[in-house]
């Protein structure tokens, strides 16, 4: 039996508006390393979105290399890391020749083939192909096979698959590629794994909402999601990245699991318990997997208050967090009130006024989904939210004249 740790979506270097998260990321990666050591993990799978941008900062890159070196136990514990939609494939794969000597394997492009051979640390790459690697660990008497499915943009997908126009054709082609690999390499004499950074869902079910901090994944032909049935039947565990909430998408023939991000990166993730997943696997048998909660990092909260003493009391009682605070008021938030709130806590990301409606009608605050509406509708919503009533015809006429002049310019 081997023990595997599944993690994803580190987003190193990510900020929460003006707030750096780097110190929290250092702490939570140390916690992940401690979990791997405590659980005596043999292999780590990092399922994409290693960095938050294509051009990460020097500090983020340094944190990755130092963290992976510790997590790999100086090369004794192999790590498979694929790229996600936030990562530059070239940047992720750049250190691979050196990192491989430490048992760290970066995989970002579908035409990459990991070289076979035995490393000084005893780890041996026994078989390799595009989108696949088989390895043998020194103290394990069976091979570990991994289908590698990093995120790929439209250009990369067309290079790998050819022209694909329809969603179903895309799914079928991806599924058939993975099945070809599994049929060739994945029998019951080894442990068979899948690691991917895609939007997976069970066919016929409503898609999981992507977090606010994520760029939506758009595949060739506008495909939004792959189906769990596209994962080959030989696979015993599918380790996924992209969605930041821990959950299993399905168990049709194996667990298909999003491990979650190690920190909450947007307020849509407020109150989520962040996890890594440990998996126990052996050839020809169902795996067992266990989520392990992470404790480090500042939690994110969305709170609403209508009285200043209550606001200050809560802020004082919860100093170590980030908060999006909505304050209910008759008009705008007074300067003295705003100053008292902001002075009381160093983690207030947003302070949002919610204006009471003097007519007693239901409040009409702007929502994220409203941003797709036309300019006139947005102006009406804003005016109602700010003034508690609809704009009159004279004001609407002036607004239309202004935006028409901007269009002509």
N, C-alpha and C positions, 0 to 999 in steps of 0.2 A: 504493500500500500504506500502511496505517496500523499503528501499534504501540500496543497496549493493555496496561495493567497491571491485573490482577485481584487484589484483596485482600478480606478479610472478617474478621468476628468480632474486632474490635479490643477490645471489652469495656472501654472506657476507664473507669477508676476501680475496676476489680476488685481485690479483695484475695485473698490466699491465707491464709485464716484471719486472724490478726492482722497479717500482713505486707502493707504497701502495695506495689503494683507500678507506681506512677505514674512513678518515675524510670526504670525499665526501659522503660515504654511510651514515654516521651519519646525514649529512645535508639533504640528499634526503629522508631519513626515517622520519625525522622531518617534511619535506614538505608533505609527504603522510599523516601523522597524522593530520596536519593542514587542508588538503583537506577533510579528513574524518569528522573532527569536523565542518568545514564550511558547508559541504553538508549534515550534520546531518545523517550520515550513520548508519544503524542499524546492519549491518553484514559485516565482511571482509572475503574474500576468498583469500588465499595465495597459488598459484598453483605450488608449487614445486621449486626445486633448491634454497632452503633457504640459504644453505652454498655453498661454492665453492669446498670444499674437504670433504672427509669422516671423517677427523680428523681436524676440524676447530680450529683456535687459540683461546686462552682464550679471547682475545679482541673481536673476532667475535661473540663468544657465549654471552659475556656480552652485546654487542650491540643488539643482537637479543632479549634477555629477557627484557632489558630496553625499547626497541622500542615497543615490543608487549604489555608490561604493559601499556604504554601511549596510544597506539592505541586501546586497549580494554577499555579505560576510567575506569581503575581500576576494570574491571570485568563486566561493564554494557553493553559493546558492544562485542558480541561473535566473535571469530576469528577461522576459520577452515583453518589449514595449513597442506598440504600434502607434502610428500617427492618427490624429483625429482631424475634424474639420477646422480647428483653430491652429493646427500645426503646419509648418512648412515641411514638406516631405524631404527636401534637400537638406534642410537644417537638422531635422531629426536624424537622418541617416549619416550625416557628416562624421560623427565620432565613432561610427560602428567598427571600423577595423581595430581601433585601440580598445574600445569598450568590450569587444568580443573576447579579448584576452582576459577580461575580468568576469566573463560569463554573462555579460549584458548584451542583448541582441536587439538592435533597433531595426524596425521594418516599416517603411513608409510608402514604397512604390511597388506596384503589382508585378513589374518586370524584374525586380530584385530577386536574386537567388543567394541564399546564405551559404557560404563555402562549407563543404564537408571537411571532416578531420577531427583529430583529438587535440584538445587544448591542454596546456600545462597543468590546469587545475583538475584534470581528469574528466571533465565534461566532453562528450563526443557528439558531434553532429554526424549522424549516420546516413541520413537521406535528406535531400533538399530539392525543392522545385519552386516555381513561381507560386506564391501564395501558400507555401507549405514548408514545414521543417519537422524533422524527427531527431530527437536527441536521446542519449543514453547517459544517465547519471552514475557516478562511480559506485554507489552503494545500493542501487536499484537494479533488479534483475529483469526488467522489462523496459521496452522503449516507450517514450512519450511523444505522441504525434500531435501537431498543432496546425490547424488551418488558420492562416493569417489573412484577416480581412480589414485592413486599414481603410479609413475614409478616402475616397477618391473623388475629385471634382469631375465635371462633365468632360473636359478634355482628356483626362486620364482614363475615364471609363470608356470613351470612344476608342482610345488607343488599345485598351485591353480587350474590349468586347466587339469593336466595330460600331457602325451606326445602329443606334437603338432608338426607336421613336415611341413605342408604346410602353406603358407602365408594366403590363403583364409580361411583355416580351423581355423587359429588363429583369424582372424578378426571375423569370424562367431561365434566362441566360446565366445570371449569377448563381442560382440554385444548381444548375447543371454543371457549372464549373466546379463548384464545391463538391458535388456528388462524384464527379470524375476523380477528383483528388482523393476523396474518401474511399471510393471503390478500388483505387490503385494502392493506397498506403494504409488504410485504417481497418485492420482486422481485429479480432478479439484477443490477440496476443500482446496488445499494448494498451495504454491509456490514450483515448482519442478526445481531443479538446478543440474548441473553436474560440477564437478571440477576434472580436470585431467592433468597429465603430460605425454603426448604422442605426437608423430608426426602425426597430423591429416591432411588430404587433402580431397578435393572433388574428388570422383571417376572419372577417366578419364582425370584429369587435371595434369599438370606438378608439381612435388613436389616443395615446397618452399625450397630454399637453407638454410642449417643450418649455423649459424654464426661460424666464425673461432674459437671463444672461447669456443664453445660447443663440447662435446663429442658426436659423432653421436649415435643415439639410434638404437641399433640392437636388435630386438626381436627374439623370438623363431622362428627357421626356416629361419632366415635372413629377417624377415619382417621389412620393412622400415617405413611403415605408416599405420595408421588406416583410415577408411573412415568416413566422416561426417554422412553417412547413418547408421553407427553403433551406433549412439547416439539415445536413445529411443525417440519416437514421443511425449511422455508426457513432455519431458524436455523443459523448457521455455528459458533457457540460459545455454550455456556451457562455463565455464571459464577455459582456457587452459594456461599451461606454457610449456616452452622449446624453442620455437622460440622467438628471442629477439626483433623482429619488431612488432609494433602494426598492426594488420590486422584481418579482419573477414575472416575465411576460407570458410564459406558458411552460407546460410540462408534457407536451404531446409524446415525445420519446426521450427527452432529456430536459433538465432545468435550463431555461434561457433567462439569464439574470443580469440586471443592471445593478452594479455594486453601490452606486451613488458617488457623488463628489465628496472629497474629505471635509470640505467646508461649505457652508451655505453662501452662495455667490450672488443671490438676488433675493428680494423680499418675497418673490413667489415661492421661495424655499424656506420661508420663516417657519419655525417650529418643527422642521424635519429632523429626525435622528439620522445623522450621517454614519456610514458603515464602511467596513471592508468585509469581504466574504472569505471564509476558509472552506476548503473542499477536501474531502478524503476520497481518493479514487484508486481503483485497481482494475486490471483488465477484465473485460467481460461482465462487469457488475455495475449496478446503479450506484452513482456517487451519493454521498451525503454532504450537505453544505449548510454552513451556519453563518449568519450575519454577526459581526462583532462591532458593537457601537464604539464610535470615536468620541472622546471627551474634550479634546483641545479645540481652541478657536472661540471667537466671540459669536454667540448666537445672534440671530436676527429676529426682531419682533416688529409687528405692526400694532400700534396702540392708538386708541382714540380717547380723548379727554375733553371735558367741557368746563373744568374748574382748575385754576392754577395750583392751589394747594395739593390737589390729588395728583396732578401732573408731576410736581416737584417731589412728592413723596415716593411715587413709583420710580422716578429717575434715580433718586438717592438710593433706593433699595436694590436697583439693578445697574450697577456701575459698569459691569464688564459685558457689554453687548453693543450692537448697532440697532438703531431704532428708526422706523419711519413713523412719525408722530402726526396724527391728525387732531387739530384743535378746533372744536366747535365754538363758533362765536357769532355775535349779532352782525358784525361787520368784518373789517380786516383785523388781524391780530395787532393789538397795540404794541408800540415800540418797547415799552417797559416790560410787557408780558413776554414778548419775543426774546428780549435780552435775558430775562430771568430763566427762561427755559433753556436757551442755548448755553448759558453759563453753568447750568446745573449738571451738564453731562457732556462728555467729550466724544460721544458716539452717535449724535443725532445726524442722520444722513439727510432726511427730508423733514421739514416742518410745514404741514399742509393746512391751510385754513379751510374749514367747512362752514360756509355761511348759512345761518338759519334763514328759512324762508318766511318773511313776515306775513305772506298770504296764507301760510299754513299748508301750502302744497308740498308734496314730497320733494326732497332735495334732488337736484339734477346735476351732480358732479360729473366732470369729464372723466371718462374711462379710457383705458388704453385702446380698446376696440373702436372707440369713436374716431381715432386718428385717420381712418380710411374714408371718412365722410368728406363732402365738398366743403369749401370755405364758408359758405353762407350758413350751413348747418352747424359747423363748428363755432361760428361767431354767436349764433343763437344759444347754443349750449353753454358757451363761456359766459355770456351775458346773464343767462338765467342763474348759473352757478354763483356769479359774483354779485348780482343785484337782486336776485329773488323774483324776477319778473322777465317777461319776454321783451325784446327791443321793439320800439314802435316803428311804424312804417317809414317815418322821416329818417330815423337813424339807420334803418336797413338800406334805404335808398342811398344815403351818404356812403355806407360801407361798400355797396355794390359799385359806386363810382370810383372809390379808392382802388379796389382790387382790379377793376377794368383798366385803370390807368397803369397799374403795375404790369398787367398782362401785355398792354401795348408797348410798354418800355422794354 
